[in-house]
Amino acid sequence: MKRIIAALLVVLCFASSSFAAFSKKGYIPEGDPIKYSGLKVTENGVNIVLHNTGDKAVIFNAAVTFIGPRRKELGDFYIEKTMIEPGGEAVFRNLYLKGDQKLCKSAESLRWTIYLLETR
């Protein structure tokens, strides 16, 4: 009985980390050298800051989808084509959010669809 309880606790410990809410900052899968910070869903839209950590200018364009339980899409927003200088940043305010604001705030993860990632 003790082994079963211990096994269940181990499984729950590993499962809880996979259900963590999305982060306000982090890396973009397949998006190196671009990182993001300041991700915030507001009643006016989405705010986000993109940072170029590389040594060359980058042209970046993407869509971001908020993912909920059972991989359900809760909403998304679009980041227009922008050029970010080396070591620079691009600040986006009040991007149009297609979806429910409250559900997107409680999303479990993000899915990035990169349309353009080009170094200059």
HELIX and SHEET records of a PDB file:
HELIX    1   1 LYS A    2  SER A   18  1                                  17    
HELIX    2   2 PRO A   69  ARG A   71  5                                   3    
HELIX    3   3 GLN A  101  LYS A  105  1                                   5    
SHEET    1   A 4 GLY A  26  TYR A  27  0                                        
SHEET    2   A 4 ILE A  34  THR A  42 -1                                        
SHEET    3   A 4 GLY A  45  ASN A  52 -1                                        
SHEET    4   A 4 GLU A  89  LEU A  95 -1                                        
SHEET    1   B 4 LYS A  98  GLY A  99  0                                        
SHEET    2   B 4 GLU A  73  ILE A  84 -1                                        
SHEET    3   B 4 VAL A  58  ILE A  67 -1                                        
SHEET    4   B 4 SER A 109  THR A 119 -1                                        
END                                                                             
